[in-house]
Amino acid sequence: MLHQYMKKANKKKYTFLTTLILLGVLGPLFLSAQGLPNPLGEVTDPNEIIVNVIKAFLGVLGVLALVIFIYGGLLLLISGGNTEMLSKGKRTLVWAIIGLAIILSSYGILKFVFEKLITSTS
């Protein structure tokens, strides 16, 4: 009885993962047919394209930092007095803060450098 239940559970997991993979692969193809605007903007200057790509990349890193913050907070909430999980949650939050500081400082430095680069070439 338990063996049959495990087979059904594994089949459901595989079906779910296969659906996610297909949506991840085929979804962008269907969305691109809708005529979505260019996420990099309507620029032709290579410097501005590089700036837009770096901004998008730093935005993704910011979202990742938010996810790590949430993960660390959840570890703190569900630790239930377990000192190992509590310290892991604290370490996760500390490293998320350090990562966010690095992301923000790199954004500031890159913005300054590219502003100087774009104004000097114009």
Rosetta constraint file for C-alpha pairs under 8 A:
AtomPair CA 1 CA 5 HARMONIC 6.41 0.50
AtomPair CA 2 CA 6 HARMONIC 6.23 0.50
AtomPair CA 3 CA 7 HARMONIC 6.30 0.50
AtomPair CA 4 CA 8 HARMONIC 6.33 0.50
AtomPair CA 5 CA 9 HARMONIC 6.16 0.50
AtomPair CA 6 CA 10 HARMONIC 6.05 0.50
AtomPair CA 7 CA 11 HARMONIC 6.11 0.50
AtomPair CA 8 CA 12 HARMONIC 6.19 0.50
AtomPair CA 9 CA 13 HARMONIC 6.27 0.50
AtomPair CA 10 CA 14 HARMONIC 6.19 0.50
AtomPair CA 11 CA 15 HARMONIC 6.09 0.50
AtomPair CA 12 CA 16 HARMONIC 6.06 0.50
AtomPair CA 13 CA 17 HARMONIC 6.12 0.50
AtomPair CA 14 CA 18 HARMONIC 5.96 0.50
AtomPair CA 15 CA 19 HARMONIC 6.13 0.50
AtomPair CA 16 CA 20 HARMONIC 6.25 0.50
AtomPair CA 17 CA 21 HARMONIC 6.15 0.50
AtomPair CA 18 CA 22 HARMONIC 6.12 0.50
AtomPair CA 19 CA 23 HARMONIC 6.10 0.50
AtomPair CA 20 CA 24 HARMONIC 6.03 0.50
AtomPair CA 21 CA 25 HARMONIC 6.12 0.50
AtomPair CA 22 CA 26 HARMONIC 5.67 0.50
AtomPair CA 22 CA 27 HARMONIC 7.51 0.50
AtomPair CA 23 CA 27 HARMONIC 4.88 0.50
AtomPair CA 24 CA 28 HARMONIC 7.10 0.50
AtomPair CA 25 CA 29 HARMONIC 7.53 0.50
AtomPair CA 26 CA 30 HARMONIC 6.60 0.50
AtomPair CA 27 CA 31 HARMONIC 6.25 0.50
AtomPair CA 28 CA 32 HARMONIC 5.94 0.50
AtomPair CA 29 CA 33 HARMONIC 6.63 0.50
AtomPair CA 30 CA 34 HARMONIC 7.08 0.50
AtomPair CA 31 CA 35 HARMONIC 7.64 0.50
AtomPair CA 31 CA 36 HARMONIC 7.30 0.50
AtomPair CA 32 CA 36 HARMONIC 6.17 0.50
AtomPair CA 37 CA 41 HARMONIC 7.84 0.50
AtomPair CA 38 CA 42 HARMONIC 6.96 0.50
AtomPair CA 40 CA 49 HARMONIC 6.53 0.50
AtomPair CA 40 CA 52 HARMONIC 5.69 0.50
AtomPair CA 40 CA 53 HARMONIC 6.75 0.50
AtomPair CA 41 CA 49 HARMONIC 8.00 0.50
AtomPair CA 41 CA 52 HARMONIC 7.76 0.50
AtomPair CA 43 CA 48 HARMONIC 6.85 0.50
AtomPair CA 43 CA 49 HARMONIC 6.72 0.50
AtomPair CA 44 CA 48 HARMONIC 7.67 0.50
AtomPair CA 44 CA 49 HARMONIC 7.26 0.50
AtomPair CA 45 CA 49 HARMONIC 6.39 0.50
AtomPair CA 46 CA 50 HARMONIC 6.20 0.50
AtomPair CA 47 CA 51 HARMONIC 6.27 0.50
AtomPair CA 47 CA 114 HARMONIC 7.83 0.50
AtomPair CA 47 CA 118 HARMONIC 6.99 0.50
AtomPair CA 48 CA 52 HARMONIC 6.14 0.50
AtomPair CA 48 CA 118 HARMONIC 7.86 0.50
AtomPair CA 49 CA 53 HARMONIC 6.20 0.50
AtomPair CA 50 CA 54 HARMONIC 6.16 0.50
AtomPair CA 51 CA 55 HARMONIC 6.12 0.50
AtomPair CA 51 CA 114 HARMONIC 7.08 0.50
AtomPair CA 52 CA 56 HARMONIC 6.17 0.50
AtomPair CA 53 CA 57 HARMONIC 6.16 0.50
AtomPair CA 54 CA 58 HARMONIC 6.09 0.50
AtomPair CA 55 CA 59 HARMONIC 6.09 0.50
AtomPair CA 55 CA 107 HARMONIC 7.65 0.50
AtomPair CA 56 CA 60 HARMONIC 6.35 0.50
AtomPair CA 57 CA 61 HARMONIC 6.34 0.50
AtomPair CA 58 CA 62 HARMONIC 6.15 0.50
AtomPair CA 58 CA 103 HARMONIC 6.74 0.50
AtomPair CA 58 CA 107 HARMONIC 7.11 0.50
AtomPair CA 59 CA 63 HARMONIC 6.39 0.50
AtomPair CA 60 CA 64 HARMONIC 6.25 0.50
AtomPair CA 61 CA 65 HARMONIC 6.17 0.50
AtomPair CA 61 CA 103 HARMONIC 7.22 0.50
AtomPair CA 62 CA 66 HARMONIC 6.33 0.50
AtomPair CA 62 CA 100 HARMONIC 6.96 0.50
AtomPair CA 62 CA 103 HARMONIC 7.14 0.50
AtomPair CA 63 CA 67 HARMONIC 6.33 0.50
AtomPair CA 64 CA 68 HARMONIC 6.27 0.50
AtomPair CA 65 CA 69 HARMONIC 6.17 0.50
AtomPair CA 65 CA 96 HARMONIC 5.88 0.50
AtomPair CA 65 CA 99 HARMONIC 6.98 0.50
AtomPair CA 65 CA 100 HARMONIC 6.23 0.50
AtomPair CA 66 CA 70 HARMONIC 6.27 0.50
AtomPair CA 67 CA 71 HARMONIC 6.17 0.50
AtomPair CA 68 CA 72 HARMONIC 6.11 0.50
AtomPair CA 68 CA 92 HARMONIC 7.16 0.50
AtomPair CA 68 CA 93 HARMONIC 7.44 0.50
AtomPair CA 68 CA 96 HARMONIC 6.15 0.50
AtomPair CA 69 CA 73 HARMONIC 6.12 0.50
AtomPair CA 69 CA 92 HARMONIC 7.41 0.50
AtomPair CA 69 CA 93 HARMONIC 5.81 0.50
AtomPair CA 69 CA 96 HARMONIC 6.06 0.50
AtomPair CA 70 CA 74 HARMONIC 6.08 0.50
AtomPair CA 71 CA 75 HARMONIC 6.21 0.50
AtomPair CA 71 CA 89 HARMONIC 7.81 0.50
AtomPair CA 71 CA 92 HARMONIC 7.81 0.50
AtomPair CA 72 CA 76 HARMONIC 6.35 0.50
AtomPair CA 72 CA 88 HARMONIC 7.72 0.50
AtomPair CA 72 CA 89 HARMONIC 4.52 0.50
AtomPair CA 72 CA 90 HARMONIC 6.78 0.50
AtomPair CA 72 CA 91 HARMONIC 7.91 0.50
AtomPair CA 72 CA 92 HARMONIC 5.12 0.50
AtomPair CA 72 CA 93 HARMONIC 5.29 0.50
AtomPair CA 73 CA 77 HARMONIC 6.20 0.50
AtomPair CA 73 CA 89 HARMONIC 6.52 0.50
AtomPair CA 73 CA 93 HARMONIC 7.27 0.50
AtomPair CA 74 CA 78 HARMONIC 6.03 0.50
AtomPair CA 74 CA 89 HARMONIC 7.64 0.50
AtomPair CA 75 CA 79 HARMONIC 5.81 0.50
AtomPair CA 75 CA 85 HARMONIC 6.33 0.50
AtomPair CA 75 CA 86 HARMONIC 6.76 0.50
AtomPair CA 75 CA 88 HARMONIC 7.35 0.50
AtomPair CA 75 CA 89 HARMONIC 4.89 0.50
AtomPair CA 76 CA 85 HARMONIC 7.05 0.50
AtomPair CA 76 CA 86 HARMONIC 5.37 0.50
AtomPair CA 76 CA 89 HARMONIC 5.13 0.50
AtomPair CA 76 CA 90 HARMONIC 7.18 0.50
AtomPair CA 79 CA 83 HARMONIC 7.44 0.50
AtomPair CA 79 CA 85 HARMONIC 5.25 0.50
AtomPair CA 79 CA 86 HARMONIC 5.55 0.50
AtomPair CA 81 CA 86 HARMONIC 7.27 0.50
AtomPair CA 82 CA 86 HARMONIC 6.16 0.50
AtomPair CA 83 CA 87 HARMONIC 6.05 0.50
AtomPair CA 84 CA 88 HARMONIC 6.17 0.50
AtomPair CA 85 CA 89 HARMONIC 6.06 0.50
AtomPair CA 86 CA 90 HARMONIC 6.30 0.50
AtomPair CA 87 CA 91 HARMONIC 6.09 0.50
AtomPair CA 88 CA 92 HARMONIC 6.07 0.50
AtomPair CA 89 CA 93 HARMONIC 6.26 0.50
AtomPair CA 90 CA 94 HARMONIC 6.18 0.50
AtomPair CA 91 CA 95 HARMONIC 6.12 0.50
AtomPair CA 92 CA 96 HARMONIC 6.04 0.50
AtomPair CA 93 CA 97 HARMONIC 6.18 0.50
AtomPair CA 94 CA 98 HARMONIC 6.29 0.50
AtomPair CA 95 CA 99 HARMONIC 6.00 0.50
AtomPair CA 96 CA 100 HARMONIC 6.03 0.50
AtomPair CA 97 CA 101 HARMONIC 6.14 0.50
AtomPair CA 98 CA 102 HARMONIC 6.28 0.50
AtomPair CA 99 CA 103 HARMONIC 6.15 0.50
AtomPair CA 100 CA 104 HARMONIC 6.10 0.50
AtomPair CA 101 CA 105 HARMONIC 6.02 0.50
AtomPair CA 102 CA 106 HARMONIC 5.97 0.50
AtomPair CA 103 CA 107 HARMONIC 6.14 0.50
AtomPair CA 104 CA 108 HARMONIC 6.28 0.50
AtomPair CA 105 CA 109 HARMONIC 6.14 0.50
AtomPair CA 106 CA 110 HARMONIC 5.92 0.50
AtomPair CA 107 CA 111 HARMONIC 5.93 0.50
AtomPair CA 108 CA 112 HARMONIC 6.20 0.50
AtomPair CA 109 CA 113 HARMONIC 6.17 0.50
AtomPair CA 110 CA 114 HARMONIC 5.93 0.50
AtomPair CA 111 CA 115 HARMONIC 5.97 0.50
AtomPair CA 112 CA 116 HARMONIC 6.29 0.50
AtomPair CA 113 CA 117 HARMONIC 6.07 0.50
AtomPair CA 114 CA 118 HARMONIC 5.87 0.50
AtomPair CA 115 CA 119 HARMONIC 6.07 0.50
AtomPair CA 116 CA 120 HARMONIC 5.96 0.50
AtomPair CA 117 CA 121 HARMONIC 6.31 0.50
AtomPair CA 118 CA 122 HARMONIC 6.18 0.50
